[in-house]
């Protein structure tokens, strides 16, 4: 995808091809300003997917574009990403409990 359309569209093309109304997109961006993530969030919104964002460094341009967002405070990318992983693991654990899989 990146080779044919550019890295900016690497995720949005997948969302356009595979995403459906009612699906959920989980977007992660340490800076909140990654153009490839922004394009994917925009693509998901155009087909009425629910959008969840895990962001850092104040949220960047992605702030307010998703139905649900967590902006992780922190000055360094590694710490922000560690908190993102903690949030993701906790969400998956909750989903597994709800589905009776845990």
N, C-alpha and C positions, 0 to 999 in steps of 0.2 A: 504494500500500500504506500509506504513512504517513498519508495523508488518512483512510483508512477504519479502520485498526487502531491508529495511533499510531506515532511514530518508533521506539519501543522494539522494535517487531516488524517493522521495514522489511526486515531481512535474513532473519529466521527464517521468515517466510511464504514466501519464495523457496526456502529450503532444504527446507521441508516439501512444497512443490509439485513441485520438480524434483530434489531429492536422492534418491539410491538407495543401498542397502547396497553398500559397496565403493568409493563415490565418495570424494573427498578434499576437505575444506573447508580453505582457507587463510585464517586470520583475522589481521587486523592491528589492533593497538590500541596507541597511544602510551602511554596511561595504564594499560592492562590492566583497566580498570574500566568500559568503555563498555557500557551496558545492552543496546544493540542488537546488539553483537558477542557479549555473553554469551548472549543469547537464541538467536542463530544457532548458537553452539557447542553449547548444550543441545539444540537441535533436531537437529543433525547427530549427536550422540551417541545420541539416541533411535532413529535409524534405522541405527545401526552404520556411520556414515561415519567414515573416519579423519580426525582433526582435527590440524592443524598451526597453531601460533600464533607470530606475531612480536609480541613485547610490549616495553614499555619501563617505566621508572620502577618497577622492582621486580616487575613482573608483575601487580600488582593482584589482583582477584578471579578472574581467568582462570588464575592460576598453578595448575598441576596438573590442569586440566580437559581438556587435550589430550594425545594420545599423544606428540606431539613439540612442543617449544617452545624458542624462543630468546628470552631476556630481554636486551635491549640496554641496557647501562649508558649513562647520560647524564642530564643535568639539563634539557636543553631539547628540546622536541618536534621542532624542525627537525633536529637532529642524530640523534635516534632514527629519524625517518622516512628520513633519508638512508641510514642503516645498513640499515633494512628494505629499501629499494630495492636496495642492493648485494646483500643476501642473495637477494632474489627474482631478480635478474638472473643471479646465479651458479647458482641452482637451475635456471632455465630453460636456461641454457647446458649444464648437466650432462644434463638431460633430452634436449635436442636432440642432444648427442653420443651418448648411449645409443641413441637412435632412428635414428642415422645421418643426421641432418638438418643437422649443422653441418660 
